[in-house]
Amino acid sequence: MIQEHQPTQREPETRSSRSHWLMELAGIGAFAVLAALVGTEVYLGAADFGYAWL
């Protein structure tokens, strides 16, 4: 039995560039800041309302 070997194709590099990595971190940071701002607004609104709705 004869086996024919075909040259393997090299997979393209899947690593992200440094700028893409920085953009990912910036997006995560922006989400964290937005979540903190929304959380602060909800907390202050609840405090002004007297926590009666809890």
Residue, then its C-alpha position, 0 to 999 in steps of 0.5 A: m500500500i502506497q501512502e501519498h503525503q501532501p504538504t501540510q498547509r500552514e495555518p494563518e497566524t491567529r494572534s491579535s496585534r497589539s493595537h487590537w489587544l489595547m482596543e479590547l482593554a479599552g472596551i472592557g475599561a469603558f464598560a466598567v466605567l459605564a457600569a460604575l456610573v449607572g450603579t452610582e446613579v441607581y444607588l443615589g436614586a435609592a438613597d434619595f427615595g429613602y429605600a422605600w421601594l426595596 
